[in-house]
Amino acid sequence: MKNIVKSLAITAAVLGFANSTFAQASATASVTANIITPITIVKTVDMNFGNVAVSATIAGTAVLAPAGTRTTGGAGGVTLPANTGTVTAATFTVSGEPTFTYAITLPSSATITDASSHTMTVNSFTSNPSSTGVLSGGGSQTLTVGATLNVLAGQASGSYTNATGVPVTVNYN
């Protein structure tokens, strides 16, 4: 009987040890993080459609390309005089992590106003690059933006501007 009790005690000890050995397991993992340079955008040149002439009876549009060139559109109510004035696409410098890609979000429209509260709408914004940019090995890229100026028939002459500007947003992809 002593041998049976002794055998049972040894068996119980072995089984108890085996349960504690196989009841749990653990491993470790490393934790890392890579902090990147925040993306920024800085305006370097404002958008300017320059001098635009309008018909007294026909509305039209002036289209400013991201390259800074202008054309007319619509029903022919707008002409571009030889004295162009200052014509510039908006220009921005985008900076951040070298070789990263980013998405470009342009406004849908903006309203510009003269001193007498006459207004015109600017819309159909376009950019170069168009919707996604790639930062250079140095971490920057030039972004240019153009748009379409909608001119009413008989639009009042004067200098029109948008005091709040037009937002151009960039985000890493």
Backbone bond lengths (Angstrom), bond angles and torsions (degrees), N, CA, C in turn:
res aa  C-N    CA-C-N  psi(-1)  N-CA   C-N-CA  omega(-1)  CA-C   N-CA-C  phi
1 M - - - 1.430 - - 1.524 110.32 -
2 K 1.366 115.40 -38.89 1.453 118.72 178.06 1.517 111.16 -59.62
3 N 1.309 117.65 -39.47 1.463 121.48 -179.46 1.529 111.50 -66.83
4 I 1.318 115.76 -36.62 1.470 119.32 178.99 1.524 109.64 -67.33
5 V 1.332 116.58 -44.26 1.471 120.54 178.94 1.524 109.58 -64.25
6 K 1.301 116.67 -42.64 1.465 120.70 178.63 1.528 110.16 -62.86
7 S 1.337 118.22 -42.46 1.463 122.49 178.25 1.518 111.14 -63.71
8 L 1.320 116.10 -42.37 1.473 119.96 178.34 1.525 110.69 -64.08
9 A 1.289 117.17 -40.18 1.467 121.01 179.91 1.525 110.62 -64.79
10 I 1.322 116.85 -42.47 1.466 120.95 178.89 1.523 109.67 -66.78
11 T 1.324 117.57 -43.33 1.468 121.82 179.35 1.528 109.89 -61.69
12 A 1.327 116.89 -44.13 1.471 120.84 179.52 1.528 110.42 -62.82
13 A 1.310 117.33 -40.52 1.468 121.03 179.18 1.515 110.93 -65.02
14 V 1.310 116.74 -42.60 1.462 121.10 179.86 1.522 109.95 -65.78
15 L 1.317 117.95 -46.17 1.466 121.49 179.23 1.528 111.10 -63.78
16 G 1.280 118.31 -40.90 1.474 121.81 177.84 1.516 111.30 -62.52
17 F 1.319 116.78 -40.70 1.464 121.47 177.47 1.532 110.73 -66.40
18 A 1.330 115.83 -40.63 1.465 120.61 -179.53 1.526 110.22 -64.88
19 N 1.316 118.67 -40.71 1.465 121.48 178.46 1.512 111.48 -62.84
20 S 1.296 117.08 -43.52 1.460 118.75 -178.98 1.521 111.51 -70.74
21 T 1.296 118.20 -27.85 1.449 121.21 179.20 1.517 111.75 -74.42
22 F 1.339 118.04 -37.56 1.458 121.74 -175.53 1.527 113.07 -101.88
23 A 1.293 120.09 2.42 1.466 122.66 -176.07 1.531 112.20 -78.14
24 Q 1.293 118.44 -24.04 1.467 120.15 178.84 1.509 110.32 -148.76
25 A 1.349 113.86 159.08 1.457 120.84 176.37 1.515 107.24 -144.39
26 S 1.267 118.71 156.08 1.463 120.85 178.24 1.520 109.99 -143.21
27 A 1.322 113.25 157.05 1.459 121.50 176.18 1.516 107.14 -145.51
28 T 1.283 117.18 168.04 1.459 120.48 179.55 1.533 109.55 -122.49
29 A 1.309 115.45 151.94 1.465 121.77 176.85 1.520 108.28 -129.78
30 S 1.298 115.67 146.62 1.461 120.49 175.83 1.521 109.39 -80.36
31 V 1.293 117.20 153.17 1.459 123.16 175.87 1.519 107.29 -119.25
32 T 1.347 115.96 124.99 1.459 119.93 178.44 1.519 109.52 -132.23
33 A 1.292 116.71 160.36 1.463 123.53 174.70 1.518 107.35 -149.17
34 N 1.318 116.19 147.30 1.454 121.46 178.20 1.519 107.62 -123.47
35 I 1.305 116.96 108.96 1.460 121.91 179.36 1.531 107.54 -85.25
36 I 1.338 115.98 124.77 1.461 119.93 -178.54 1.529 110.29 -106.16
37 T 1.304 114.47 163.25 1.458 121.19 178.04 1.523 109.01 -65.43
38 P 1.328 119.07 129.76 1.463 120.25 178.14 1.531 110.49 -63.04
39 I 1.320 116.52 146.72 1.461 120.74 176.80 1.528 108.50 -79.36
40 T 1.324 115.92 139.48 1.464 121.24 177.91 1.523 109.35 -133.91
41 I 1.316 115.57 157.54 1.455 121.76 174.33 1.520 107.44 -137.81
42 V 1.337 114.88 131.49 1.461 121.04 -178.90 1.520 108.44 -129.13
43 K 1.328 116.91 127.21 1.463 121.32 177.36 1.525 108.76 -74.06
44 T 1.343 116.02 130.96 1.463 119.94 177.88 1.529 111.60 -112.14
45 V 1.358 117.66 -25.79 1.466 121.51 179.22 1.524 108.30 -141.78
46 D 1.346 117.46 134.52 1.457 121.75 176.01 1.520 111.30 -78.91
47 M 1.332 116.38 155.67 1.463 122.17 176.03 1.524 108.72 -76.79
48 N 1.347 115.29 135.80 1.462 120.08 178.59 1.530 108.81 -145.52
49 F 1.319 116.50 120.51 1.463 121.74 179.31 1.528 112.22 -79.56
50 G 1.319 118.24 -9.12 1.463 121.71 -179.89 1.518 111.49 72.24
51 N 1.326 116.32 -156.24 1.466 122.12 -179.08 1.527 110.19 -80.29
52 V 1.318 116.32 130.88 1.457 123.28 -179.86 1.525 107.31 -133.12
53 A 1.331 116.81 130.81 1.468 121.47 176.86 1.524 108.42 -104.33
54 V 1.340 116.49 145.68 1.454 120.69 -176.19 1.526 110.90 -128.07
55 S 1.310 115.50 146.68 1.468 122.30 175.49 1.526 108.84 -73.24
56 A 1.326 115.60 150.05 1.462 120.04 177.10 1.524 111.71 -72.35
57 T 1.329 117.14 -20.72 1.466 119.58 -173.16 1.524 115.34 -123.08
58 I 1.336 118.48 -8.81 1.468 120.70 -176.30 1.534 109.38 -128.69
59 A 1.335 116.25 128.94 1.463 121.36 175.28 1.521 109.23 -77.16
60 G 1.305 117.34 165.68 1.464 121.08 177.79 1.512 111.26 -166.76
61 T 1.308 115.02 -173.00 1.464 120.53 -179.92 1.525 110.68 -135.48
62 A 1.309 114.15 153.36 1.461 122.25 169.47 1.525 105.69 -118.87
63 V 1.319 116.18 127.88 1.462 121.02 -177.25 1.526 108.38 -109.18
64 L 1.331 114.93 122.29 1.462 121.80 178.57 1.527 107.55 -105.74
65 A 1.322 116.43 115.07 1.472 121.40 -179.72 1.526 110.21 -78.02
66 P 1.340 118.03 156.83 1.460 120.37 175.34 1.534 113.23 -56.46
67 A 1.336 117.07 -23.76 1.470 121.01 177.87 1.529 112.37 -76.69
68 G 1.351 116.85 -7.64 1.463 120.12 178.49 1.515 113.99 92.38
69 T 1.326 118.25 9.50 1.464 121.70 177.73 1.526 109.19 -96.45
70 R 1.346 116.36 153.35 1.458 120.60 -179.42 1.521 111.47 -119.26
71 T 1.325 115.12 149.21 1.457 123.06 171.58 1.525 106.96 -139.78
72 T 1.324 115.98 169.15 1.455 120.08 175.60 1.517 109.06 -109.08
73 G 1.303 115.49 158.86 1.451 120.37 179.64 1.513 109.10 -147.51
74 G 1.295 116.60 -168.39 1.462 120.33 178.70 1.507 111.32 76.33
75 A 1.314 115.50 -149.92 1.474 122.56 -174.17 1.519 113.25 -88.44
76 G 1.311 118.07 10.86 1.463 120.17 177.05 1.511 114.97 91.06
77 G 1.321 118.22 14.25 1.459 121.21 -178.65 1.514 114.63 -79.74
78 V 1.318 117.72 -4.93 1.467 122.13 -178.51 1.521 109.04 -118.36
79 T 1.326 116.26 137.77 1.463 121.60 170.69 1.521 108.32 -126.26
80 L 1.309 114.52 156.08 1.460 121.04 -179.47 1.521 107.89 -111.16
81 P 1.338 118.04 106.15 1.464 120.56 -176.06 1.527 112.89 -66.23
82 A 1.338 115.56 159.70 1.465 121.67 178.52 1.529 110.85 -60.88
83 N 1.318 117.11 -35.09 1.467 121.10 174.38 1.524 106.29 -81.71
84 T 1.327 116.10 90.23 1.464 122.13 -170.26 1.525 114.10 -70.77
85 G 1.316 117.91 -22.52 1.459 119.14 -170.61 1.516 108.62 71.41
86 T 1.303 116.39 -160.78 1.466 120.84 178.84 1.523 108.92 -87.89
87 V 1.314 116.62 119.61 1.468 122.17 179.44 1.528 107.80 -119.50
88 T 1.337 116.30 116.26 1.471 120.10 179.61 1.519 110.16 -147.45
89 A 1.307 115.27 137.23 1.466 120.23 168.08 1.526 106.55 -74.74
90 A 1.316 116.74 154.57 1.463 119.45 173.86 1.527 107.56 -67.45
91 T 1.315 116.21 139.60 1.460 120.65 -179.12 1.523 108.94 -127.49
92 F 1.321 115.16 135.42 1.455 122.42 -179.41 1.517 109.29 -130.32
93 T 1.317 116.83 153.63 1.454 122.12 169.72 1.516 107.31 -110.56
94 V 1.334 115.35 121.20 1.461 121.80 176.96 1.522 106.69 -100.13
95 S 1.325 116.84 130.37 1.471 121.28 -179.03 1.516 109.93 -131.26
96 G 1.337 115.07 152.19 1.458 120.28 178.06 1.512 111.39 169.91
97 E 1.322 115.48 -147.43 1.462 122.34 -176.46 1.537 109.94 -70.69
98 P 1.335 117.97 124.98 1.465 120.90 -179.19 1.527 113.01 -52.51
99 T 1.316 115.55 137.00 1.475 128.12 176.82 1.529 114.61 67.36
100 F 1.327 118.61 5.27 1.464 120.14 176.68 1.522 109.42 -77.07
101 T 1.330 116.28 150.58 1.467 121.39 175.27 1.525 109.08 -95.41
102 Y 1.327 114.44 156.80 1.464 119.51 179.80 1.527 109.63 -145.84
103 A 1.322 114.95 153.94 1.465 122.19 178.05 1.521 109.12 -96.65
104 I 1.337 115.28 146.66 1.467 121.87 -179.26 1.524 108.06 -114.12
105 T 1.328 116.37 129.19 1.463 121.69 175.89 1.520 108.02 -117.69
106 L 1.336 115.19 121.57 1.464 121.72 -179.37 1.523 109.67 -103.92
107 P 1.325 117.30 156.25 1.465 119.40 177.93 1.527 110.64 -69.26
108 S 1.314 117.09 158.69 1.465 120.10 177.35 1.528 110.41 -84.48
109 S 1.319 117.48 -37.03 1.462 120.49 177.52 1.519 110.17 -164.15
110 A 1.307 114.36 165.23 1.463 121.57 176.64 1.524 107.54 -147.67
111 T 1.295 115.67 155.56 1.457 121.06 177.30 1.518 108.35 -114.08
112 I 1.328 116.32 130.84 1.459 120.34 174.75 1.524 107.88 -111.43
113 T 1.338 116.02 148.33 1.462 122.45 -170.94 1.519 110.37 -134.04
114 D 1.341 116.21 147.91 1.469 120.27 173.50 1.526 109.18 -96.96
115 A 1.325 116.72 -177.98 1.462 121.87 -177.82 1.533 112.62 -65.12
116 S 1.335 117.81 -20.53 1.467 121.72 -179.79 1.530 112.43 -100.54
117 S 1.321 117.28 15.69 1.463 124.06 178.10 1.521 114.66 69.01
118 H 1.341 118.94 20.21 1.466 121.18 169.61 1.527 106.32 -75.81
119 T 1.322 117.01 148.02 1.462 119.48 -175.97 1.526 112.11 -128.63
120 M 1.317 114.58 159.01 1.456 123.79 169.55 1.522 107.00 -139.63
121 T 1.321 115.54 152.29 1.467 120.77 178.48 1.524 109.64 -102.06
122 V 1.320 114.96 138.05 1.463 122.48 173.33 1.532 105.54 -114.55
123 N 1.344 116.95 127.86 1.462 120.10 -179.70 1.522 110.24 -149.42
124 S 1.307 116.41 -167.23 1.478 122.76 -179.43 1.528 111.52 51.49
125 F 1.320 115.44 49.40 1.462 120.98 179.46 1.525 110.33 -64.55
126 T 1.323 116.03 139.99 1.458 122.83 177.04 1.523 108.40 -133.48
127 S 1.320 116.08 157.96 1.463 118.17 -179.32 1.519 111.04 -142.72
128 N 1.318 114.26 162.55 1.455 122.59 172.72 1.524 106.85 -131.92
129 P 1.349 118.36 113.92 1.453 128.45 -1.00 1.527 111.06 -63.33
130 S 1.354 114.87 161.68 1.464 119.03 -169.70 1.520 115.14 -76.00
131 S 1.294 120.98 -60.04 1.465 120.43 -177.18 1.522 112.80 -127.34
132 T 1.333 116.12 -20.56 1.463 121.31 179.36 1.514 108.88 -137.70
133 G 1.309 116.01 133.51 1.454 121.03 176.68 1.514 110.54 -114.36
134 V 1.337 115.60 164.59 1.465 121.98 176.59 1.523 107.08 -129.33
135 L 1.317 116.11 121.63 1.459 120.16 178.82 1.529 109.94 -70.36
136 S 1.310 115.83 143.65 1.464 121.68 -178.98 1.525 110.58 -68.00
137 G 1.329 115.66 174.68 1.459 121.19 174.99 1.514 112.11 -60.39
138 G 1.328 116.15 -22.29 1.464 121.12 175.69 1.519 112.98 -89.19
139 G 1.347 116.93 -4.99 1.458 120.90 175.62 1.520 115.65 88.55
140 S 1.349 118.61 27.15 1.467 118.72 178.52 1.524 111.04 -145.92
141 Q 1.310 116.00 163.24 1.457 122.95 175.06 1.531 108.63 -157.66
142 T 1.335 116.21 144.12 1.456 121.89 174.44 1.516 108.71 -87.12
143 L 1.319 116.53 133.03 1.457 124.20 179.06 1.523 107.39 -120.16
144 T 1.343 117.45 124.14 1.466 120.74 177.97 1.523 109.09 -114.37
145 V 1.340 115.59 146.22 1.464 121.61 -175.11 1.520 110.02 -132.31
146 G 1.328 115.31 131.28 1.457 122.25 173.63 1.522 109.41 -119.30
147 A 1.344 116.91 -179.65 1.460 120.73 -178.33 1.523 109.48 -166.62
148 T 1.324 115.62 -179.22 1.459 122.27 176.49 1.519 109.51 -113.04
149 L 1.333 115.80 129.65 1.464 123.09 176.88 1.525 107.92 -97.57
150 N 1.317 116.74 121.88 1.467 122.77 -179.99 1.524 108.88 -97.38
151 V 1.337 115.77 114.97 1.464 122.21 -174.48 1.530 108.99 -109.65
152 L 1.313 116.28 127.99 1.465 121.24 178.24 1.518 110.64 -76.29
153 A 1.311 116.52 155.12 1.473 120.47 172.52 1.522 107.63 -60.35
154 G 1.317 116.78 132.96 1.464 121.02 179.15 1.527 113.51 67.89
155 Q 1.319 117.65 23.81 1.473 121.55 179.84 1.521 109.53 -52.40
156 A 1.324 117.25 133.00 1.469 122.05 -179.33 1.523 110.11 -61.41
157 S 1.325 116.28 137.51 1.466 119.77 177.93 1.524 109.22 -73.27
158 G 1.308 115.27 153.37 1.461 120.82 -179.94 1.512 110.54 148.42
159 S 1.309 114.87 178.69 1.458 121.88 179.65 1.528 108.07 -97.08
160 Y 1.319 116.53 121.02 1.468 122.88 -178.45 1.526 109.20 -107.06
161 T 1.321 115.73 141.50 1.459 120.03 178.89 1.525 110.62 -150.50
162 N 1.300 115.30 166.92 1.461 122.29 176.35 1.516 106.21 -119.20
163 A 1.339 116.25 107.28 1.463 121.00 -175.12 1.526 112.80 -63.64
164 T 1.319 117.74 -28.98 1.465 120.03 -177.40 1.514 113.07 -90.77
165 G 1.322 117.84 -8.83 1.458 120.94 -179.05 1.515 111.50 75.61
166 V 1.306 116.11 -179.29 1.469 122.00 177.35 1.535 108.20 -121.43
167 P 1.321 116.46 128.67 1.472 119.00 -175.68 1.527 113.18 -79.03
168 V 1.295 116.21 131.30 1.462 123.76 172.02 1.530 104.76 -119.38
169 T 1.336 115.78 124.23 1.457 121.00 -174.24 1.528 110.39 -115.48
170 V 1.320 116.80 140.16 1.457 122.31 175.08 1.521 108.73 -126.28
171 N 1.328 115.92 141.98 1.466 122.79 178.09 1.515 108.90 -141.64
172 Y 1.342 115.91 141.31 1.461 118.96 174.55 1.527 109.34 -59.57
173 N 1.321 116.32 144.14 1.471 121.10 173.52 1.513 108.81 -79.43
